[in-house]
Amino acid sequence: MHHVRNFFSFPDPVNETSARLVAAGVVAQAVLFLVLREGWLLVPLAYGFAARVLTGPTMSPLGQLSVRVVTPLVERRFGVTSRRVPGPPKRFAQLIGLGFSAAAAIAWFAGAPVVTYVLLAGLVVAASLEAFAAICMGCIVYSAIWGCDDCDDISERLAAAVSRAREPVTVD
């Protein structure tokens, strides 16, 4: 029973860099569907969310790629020190993503493409905020419902994201 419980666990705390990289992967997957409009692309998107809700990164190919390959590379190459954030709000965010992606897949296969596009647009917005600005919409909702000290005040992260957006882009 202990092994089953470990298998169906979610990390706490979560490496924020890994979470943001997974969110970037979600953005890429959803945009790829919106461009190609191939229904089969919704299956790995929804599966990934289900896997992450149930097992954290354990059964998620995107989660494994992020945790085992890309995050260590980013930390080493760019000297990033990853912040640790609470796991339960991130798991809740994955659950919301599962709801959006599964509903989008059901809508697509039921012949309601406009519903699919609207749901995926919402998913792209939320995942983009996480990936590019470290603003987790699921974490904000989690905090409003259950409370979370780390989630309660995003003003510092929001100010940092705005500051980064204002910096001039330089090409080496």
N, C-alpha and C positions, 0 to 999 in steps of 0.2 A: 504494500500500500504506500510505503514511503517513496518508492521510485515513481509511482504514478503521480503522487502529489508533486514531486520535484519536476516531473515532465510537464505537468500542467501548472507551472508557476510562471510568474512574471517578475523580472528583475526589479529590485527596490533597494537602492536608488538606480536610476537609469542614466546612462551616459548621454548627455544632451547632444553631443556631436553625432552619435549614432542615430538618435531619434530624428535629428534634422536631416541626416543623409537618407534615412528611410522615407521621410516626407518628400525629399527631392525626387526619389525614385517613384513615389506615388504620383507626383506631378507629371513626371515623364510618361508613366503608364497611361494616365488619364488623358493627357494631351495626345498621345499616340492614338488612342481610341477615337478621340474627337476629330483627328485628322483623317484616319483611315476608315473609321466607321465599320470595323470588323467586330462582330459580336463576340467571337472567341476571345478577344483581348480583355473582355470584362471578367472572364473566369479566373485568370491568375491575379487580377486586381482584387477581386472579392476573396479569393482563397488566401491571399497574403494577409488581408485584414483578419480573417478568421483564425489563421495560424498564429498571428501575433497576439490576438485576444486570448487564445487558449494556452499558448506556450511561450509567449514573448518571442524572442528571435529564433528559438530552437527549431521550429518547423517552417520558418519563413525564409525562402531563398534570399529575398531582399534584406531581411534582418541579418542573416548569416553573412552576406556580402558586406553589409555595413559594419557589423561588429568585428568580424574576423579579418577583413582585408582593408576596406577604405578608411575606417576610423583610425586604426593604427598607422596607416600611411599618412593621413592628414596630420595626425599628432606629431609624427616623426618629422615629416617634410617641412611643415609650417610652424612647428613648435607650439601647437595649440595645446592648451591645458583644458581638457574637457570639464565642464561643470557637471556635477551630479544633481539630478532633480528627482523628486518623488515619483515612484513607479505607479501607484494607483491612478493618479490623474492621466498619465500617459496611456495606461490600459483602457481607461474610460474613453479617451480620444480615439483609440483603435476601434473600440466598440461602435462609436459614432461613425467612423469611417466604414466599418463593416455594414452598418445600416444603409449608408448612402450608396456604397458600391453594390451591395446585394440588391437593393431596390432598383438601382440603375440597370443591372443585368436582367432582373425580372421584367422591368418595363421594356427593355430592348427586345427580349425574346417574346413578349406579349404584344409587340407591335406598336409600342408607344415611344417612338424615338425622341420626341420633344421632352418627355419626362426624363428620359435618360440624359439628354444634354443638360437639362437644368440641374439634375442631381450631380452630375460630374463637374459642372461649372462650380457649384458650391464646394465640392470636394477639392477642386484645383485651388480655389481661393484659400480655403482653410489650410491645405497642405503647403501652399506657397508661403503663407504667413509663418508657419512653423519652420519651413526649410530656409527661408531667406531673411526672416526677422526675429526668429526665436519666440514667436507669439503663438501659443498653443490654444486654439479656440476650445478644444475639448477640455483642457485644463482650466480655462476660465469658467466654463459651465460646471465642471466638477467642483471648483472652489465655491461657486455660488450655491450649489446644492449641499455639499458636505463640508466645505471649508478646507483650506490647505494653506498653511503659512507661507510656503514658497510661491504659491499661485496667487495669493491675495493681491500682491502689488507688482504689476508688470510695468510700472512707470519707468523704472530704471532701464529695463530691456527695450521698451518702446523708444526712449530717448536715445539709447545707443544705436538702435536701428535707423532712426531718423538722421542721426549724426553720420552714420556710414553712408546713407543714401545721398547726403549732401557733399561727401568727399569727391574731389575730382578724380576721374578715371585716368590712370597712367598706364601706358603700354611700354614694356621694356623691350 
